[in-house]
Amino acid sequence: MRKRSRYSEEQIGIPTEHEAGANCAGLCRKHGMSEGSFYAWKAKFGGMPDG
């Protein structure tokens, strides 16, 4: 049995939205997360190619 992913596809795409020019504070408010969590995800998932 395969382990379920910890994060949804939408959550992993949040750093990509920031790279596209979205405001960090606005993204955090929109997705209900802290800026600390955002920067941790950005470090982990930010350089990942789409697809």
Biopython code that builds the backbone (N, CA, C, O; Angstrom):
import numpy as np
from Bio.PDB.StructureBuilder import StructureBuilder

atoms = [
    (1, "MET", "N", (0.843, -1.176, 0.000)),
    (1, "MET", "CA", (0.000, 0.000, 0.000)),
    (1, "MET", "C", (0.890, 1.242, 0.000)),
    (1, "MET", "O", (1.832, 1.346, 0.786)),
    (2, "ARG", "N", (0.585, 2.153, -0.867)),
    (2, "ARG", "CA", (1.388, 3.351, -1.022)),
    (2, "ARG", "C", (1.020, 4.414, -0.003)),
    (2, "ARG", "O", (-0.158, 4.605, 0.299)),
    (3, "LYS", "N", (2.013, 5.103, 0.524)),
    (3, "LYS", "CA", (1.775, 6.163, 1.487)),
    (3, "LYS", "C", (1.181, 7.380, 0.792)),
    (3, "LYS", "O", (1.624, 7.765, -0.290)),
    (4, "ARG", "N", (0.198, 7.970, 1.409)),
    (4, "ARG", "CA", (-0.463, 9.138, 0.854)),
    (4, "ARG", "C", (0.450, 10.358, 0.959)),
    (4, "ARG", "O", (1.191, 10.502, 1.931)),
    (5, "SER", "N", (0.393, 11.225, -0.032)),
    (5, "SER", "CA", (1.199, 12.441, -0.048)),
    (5, "SER", "C", (0.805, 13.346, 1.116)),
    (5, "SER", "O", (-0.370, 13.436, 1.471)),
    (6, "ARG", "N", (1.768, 13.996, 1.690)),
    (6, "ARG", "CA", (1.516, 14.860, 2.822)),
    (6, "ARG", "C", (0.868, 16.183, 2.409)),
    (6, "ARG", "O", (0.064, 16.746, 3.152)),
    (7, "TYR", "N", (1.221, 16.671, 1.228)),
    (7, "TYR", "CA", (0.710, 17.950, 0.753)),
    (7, "TYR", "C", (-0.094, 17.742, -0.529)),
    (7, "TYR", "O", (0.218, 16.865, -1.334)),
    (8, "SER", "N", (-1.129, 18.558, -0.707)),
    (8, "SER", "CA", (-1.924, 18.461, -1.928)),
    (8, "SER", "C", (-1.202, 19.175, -3.064)),
    (8, "SER", "O", (-0.265, 19.938, -2.832)),
    (9, "GLU", "N", (-1.642, 18.923, -4.284)),
    (9, "GLU", "CA", (-1.055, 19.582, -5.455)),
    (9, "GLU", "C", (-1.218, 21.097, -5.348)),
    (9, "GLU", "O", (-0.325, 21.850, -5.738)),
    (10, "GLU", "N", (-2.351, 21.539, -4.821)),
    (10, "GLU", "CA", (-2.599, 22.980, -4.663)),
    (10, "GLU", "C", (-1.584, 23.599, -3.713)),
    (10, "GLU", "O", (-1.059, 24.678, -3.990)),
    (11, "GLN", "N", (-1.302, 22.939, -2.609)),
    (11, "GLN", "CA", (-0.358, 23.467, -1.640)),
    (11, "GLN", "C", (1.056, 23.512, -2.200)),
    (11, "GLN", "O", (1.794, 24.460, -1.931)),
    (12, "ILE", "N", (1.440, 22.517, -2.962)),
    (12, "ILE", "CA", (2.774, 22.490, -3.539)),
    (12, "ILE", "C", (2.925, 23.600, -4.581)),
    (12, "ILE", "O", (4.039, 24.067, -4.820)),
    (13, "GLY", "N", (1.841, 24.021, -5.195)),
    (13, "GLY", "CA", (1.868, 25.075, -6.201)),
    (13, "GLY", "C", (1.947, 26.481, -5.635)),
    (13, "GLY", "O", (2.126, 27.430, -6.399)),
    (14, "ILE", "N", (1.819, 26.652, -4.330)),
    (14, "ILE", "CA", (1.838, 27.983, -3.724)),
    (14, "ILE", "C", (3.152, 28.712, -3.988)),
    (14, "ILE", "O", (3.106, 29.875, -4.389)),
    (15, "PRO", "N", (4.330, 28.097, -3.787)),
    (15, "PRO", "CA", (5.573, 28.812, -4.116)),
    (15, "PRO", "C", (5.669, 29.200, -5.591)),
    (15, "PRO", "O", (6.297, 30.204, -5.930)),
    (16, "THR", "N", (5.050, 28.408, -6.466)),
    (16, "THR", "CA", (5.053, 28.723, -7.890)),
    (16, "THR", "C", (4.253, 29.993, -8.147)),
    (16, "THR", "O", (4.636, 30.805, -8.989)),
    (17, "GLU", "N", (3.139, 30.174, -7.425)),
    (17, "GLU", "CA", (2.355, 31.400, -7.545)),
    (17, "GLU", "C", (3.198, 32.605, -7.147)),
    (17, "GLU", "O", (3.114, 33.661, -7.775)),
    (18, "HIS", "N", (4.007, 32.447, -6.110)),
    (18, "HIS", "CA", (4.866, 33.541, -5.651)),
    (18, "HIS", "C", (5.901, 33.889, -6.705)),
    (18, "HIS", "O", (6.163, 35.065, -6.958)),
    (19, "GLU", "N", (6.496, 32.866, -7.327)),
    (19, "GLU", "CA", (7.487, 33.100, -8.375)),
    (19, "GLU", "C", (6.863, 33.805, -9.577)),
    (19, "GLU", "O", (7.555, 34.515, -10.306)),
    (20, "ALA", "N", (5.572, 33.614, -9.785)),
    (20, "ALA", "CA", (4.865, 34.252, -10.891)),
    (20, "ALA", "C", (4.552, 35.715, -10.591)),
    (20, "ALA", "O", (4.057, 36.436, -11.459)),
    (21, "GLY", "N", (4.839, 36.158, -9.360)),
    (21, "GLY", "CA", (4.670, 37.567, -9.036)),
    (21, "GLY", "C", (3.634, 37.878, -7.971)),
    (21, "GLY", "O", (3.371, 39.050, -7.702)),
    (22, "ALA", "N", (3.043, 36.874, -7.363)),
    (22, "ALA", "CA", (2.045, 37.120, -6.325)),
    (22, "ALA", "C", (2.717, 37.575, -5.026)),
    (22, "ALA", "O", (3.853, 37.196, -4.743)),
    (23, "ASN", "N", (2.023, 38.370, -4.259)),
    (23, "ASN", "CA", (2.498, 38.903, -2.993)),
    (23, "ASN", "C", (2.494, 37.804, -1.924)),
    (23, "ASN", "O", (1.516, 37.065, -1.811)),
    (24, "CYS", "N", (3.562, 37.688, -1.147)),
    (24, "CYS", "CA", (3.685, 36.646, -0.126)),
    (24, "CYS", "C", (2.583, 36.763, 0.931)),
    (24, "CYS", "O", (1.934, 35.770, 1.261)),
    (25, "ALA", "N", (2.373, 37.955, 1.457)),
    (25, "ALA", "CA", (1.356, 38.134, 2.498)),
    (25, "ALA", "C", (-0.035, 37.789, 1.972)),
    (25, "ALA", "O", (-0.843, 37.190, 2.682)),
    (26, "GLY", "N", (-0.308, 38.167, 0.731)),
    (26, "GLY", "CA", (-1.602, 37.853, 0.124)),
    (26, "GLY", "C", (-1.794, 36.363, -0.072)),
    (26, "GLY", "O", (-2.882, 35.837, 0.164)),
    (27, "LEU", "N", (-0.743, 35.678, -0.502)),
    (27, "LEU", "CA", (-0.824, 34.226, -0.673)),
    (27, "LEU", "C", (-1.075, 33.526, 0.654)),
    (27, "LEU", "O", (-1.898, 32.615, 0.741)),
    (28, "CYS", "N", (-0.358, 33.958, 1.688)),
    (28, "CYS", "CA", (-0.522, 33.336, 3.007)),
    (28, "CYS", "C", (-1.934, 33.544, 3.526)),
    (28, "CYS", "O", (-2.520, 32.633, 4.111)),
    (29, "ARG", "N", (-2.481, 34.719, 3.323)),
    (29, "ARG", "CA", (-3.847, 35.014, 3.750)),
    (29, "ARG", "C", (-4.835, 34.160, 2.957)),
    (29, "ARG", "O", (-5.767, 33.595, 3.528)),
    (30, "LYS", "N", (-4.634, 34.068, 1.652)),
    (30, "LYS", "CA", (-5.532, 33.316, 0.777)),
    (30, "LYS", "C", (-5.575, 31.833, 1.144)),
    (30, "LYS", "O", (-6.642, 31.220, 1.131)),
    (31, "HIS", "N", (-4.415, 31.258, 1.472)),
    (31, "HIS", "CA", (-4.332, 29.821, 1.750)),
    (31, "HIS", "C", (-4.369, 29.489, 3.242)),
    (31, "HIS", "O", (-4.324, 28.317, 3.616)),
    (32, "GLY", "N", (-4.450, 30.524, 4.103)),
    (32, "GLY", "CA", (-4.565, 30.298, 5.541)),
    (32, "GLY", "C", (-3.335, 29.676, 6.156)),
    (32, "GLY", "O", (-3.440, 28.744, 6.952)),
    (33, "MET", "N", (-2.165, 30.185, 5.792)),
    (33, "MET", "CA", (-0.921, 29.636, 6.327)),
    (33, "MET", "C", (-0.036, 30.766, 6.827)),
    (33, "MET", "O", (-0.248, 31.931, 6.491)),
    (34, "SER", "N", (0.962, 30.410, 7.637)),
    (34, "SER", "CA", (1.882, 31.423, 8.146)),
    (34, "SER", "C", (2.982, 31.679, 7.130)),
    (34, "SER", "O", (3.241, 30.848, 6.259)),
    (35, "GLU", "N", (3.629, 32.835, 7.244)),
    (35, "GLU", "CA", (4.736, 33.148, 6.350)),
    (35, "GLU", "C", (5.910, 32.199, 6.592)),
    (35, "GLU", "O", (6.640, 31.872, 5.657)),
    (36, "GLY", "N", (6.099, 31.755, 7.834)),
    (36, "GLY", "CA", (7.159, 30.786, 8.123)),
    (36, "GLY", "C", (6.940, 29.491, 7.369)),
    (36, "GLY", "O", (7.883, 28.929, 6.811)),
    (37, "SER", "N", (5.701, 29.010, 7.346)),
    (37, "SER", "CA", (5.385, 27.797, 6.591)),
    (37, "SER", "C", (5.600, 28.024, 5.102)),
    (37, "SER", "O", (6.103, 27.150, 4.396)),
    (38, "PHE", "N", (5.213, 29.204, 4.635)),
    (38, "PHE", "CA", (5.391, 29.518, 3.215)),
    (38, "PHE", "C", (6.859, 29.430, 2.820)),
    (38, "PHE", "O", (7.194, 28.803, 1.815)),
    (39, "TYR", "N", (7.731, 30.051, 3.598)),
    (39, "TYR", "CA", (9.147, 30.052, 3.250)),
    (39, "TYR", "C", (9.769, 28.657, 3.382)),
    (39, "TYR", "O", (10.699, 28.325, 2.647)),
    (40, "ALA", "N", (9.270, 27.851, 4.301)),
    (40, "ALA", "CA", (9.745, 26.472, 4.411)),
    (40, "ALA", "C", (9.350, 25.681, 3.165)),
    (40, "ALA", "O", (10.160, 24.927, 2.626)),
    (41, "TRP", "N", (8.094, 25.853, 2.700)),
    (41, "TRP", "CA", (7.639, 25.177, 1.492)),
    (41, "TRP", "C", (8.374, 25.689, 0.274)),
    (41, "TRP", "O", (8.693, 24.922, -0.635)),
    (42, "LYS", "N", (8.646, 26.996, 0.253)),
    (42, "LYS", "CA", (9.368, 27.572, -0.876)),
    (42, "LYS", "C", (10.755, 26.948, -0.978)),
    (42, "LYS", "O", (11.218, 26.635, -2.074)),
    (43, "ALA", "N", (11.413, 26.770, 0.158)),
    (43, "ALA", "CA", (12.743, 26.160, 0.160)),
    (43, "ALA", "C", (12.674, 24.708, -0.317)),
    (43, "ALA", "O", (13.583, 24.229, -0.994)),
    (44, "LYS", "N", (11.597, 24.013, 0.038)),
    (44, "LYS", "CA", (11.476, 22.601, -0.296)),
    (44, "LYS", "C", (10.949, 22.370, -1.715)),
    (44, "LYS", "O", (11.451, 21.493, -2.419)),
    (45, "PHE", "N", (9.944, 23.144, -2.147)),
    (45, "PHE", "CA", (9.255, 22.895, -3.402)),
    (45, "PHE", "C", (9.446, 23.982, -4.447)),
    (45, "PHE", "O", (9.012, 23.800, -5.585)),
    (46, "GLY", "N", (10.069, 25.091, -4.118)),
    (46, "GLY", "CA", (10.143, 26.243, -5.008)),
    (46, "GLY", "C", (10.835, 25.979, -6.335)),
    (46, "GLY", "O", (10.409, 26.525, -7.352)),
    (47, "GLY", "N", (11.873, 25.175, -6.368)),
    (47, "GLY", "CA", (12.609, 24.939, -7.586)),
    (47, "GLY", "C", (12.108, 23.770, -8.410)),
    (47, "GLY", "O", (12.735, 23.390, -9.399)),
    (48, "MET", "N", (10.988, 23.198, -8.012)),
    (48, "MET", "CA", (10.489, 22.021, -8.716)),
    (48, "MET", "C", (9.832, 22.414, -10.038)),
    (48, "MET", "O", (9.050, 23.364, -10.067)),
    (49, "PRO", "N", (10.125, 21.720, -11.114)),
    (49, "PRO", "CA", (9.461, 22.012, -12.383)),
    (49, "PRO", "C", (8.018, 21.505, -12.356)),
    (49, "PRO", "O", (7.716, 20.509, -11.699)),
    (50, "ASP", "N", (7.134, 22.194, -13.071)),
    (50, "ASP", "CA", (5.742, 21.757, -13.157)),
    (50, "ASP", "C", (5.653, 20.499, -13.998)),
    (50, "ASP", "O", (6.405, 20.310, -14.954)),
    (51, "GLY", "N", (4.714, 19.642, -13.616)),
    (51, "GLY", "CA", (4.466, 18.450, -14.427)),
    (51, "GLY", "C", (5.061, 17.299, -13.829)),
    (51, "GLY", "O", (4.956, 16.199, -14.370)),
]
sb = StructureBuilder()
sb.init_structure("model")
sb.init_model(0)
sb.init_chain("A")
sb.init_seg("    ")
for serial, (resi, resn, name, xyz) in enumerate(atoms, 1):
    if name == "N":
        sb.init_residue(resn, " ", resi, " ")
    sb.init_atom(name, np.array(xyz, "f"), 0.0, 1.0, " ", f" {name:<3s}", serial, name[0])
structure = sb.get_structure()
